[in-house]
């Protein structure tokens, strides 16, 4: 597994706590999707889950900036499975600290 955490520091100008992960990596599952995934009880916040997904490429963009190529690929998840992981990590505490 490869961590998707952003590299480098965060701006001190922003007063709200910034996620260490880039925009777009968060999934929002509503009741219809939870029903399809057979999630009947809400998992505890901070529970680590495994996602197996199939995605379709929606767009590919490339631009040159100061001689450097930057590639962006947009993916639309079309099918997925969700399950518990073997390890028990409390991600909420590691991200936001303890109460």
Secondary structure, DSSP 8 states (H G I E B T S, - for coil): ----B--S---TT--S---SB-TT------HHHHHHTT--S---TT--EEEEEEEEEEEEEEEEETTEEEEEEEEEEEEEEEEE-SS---HHHHHH---
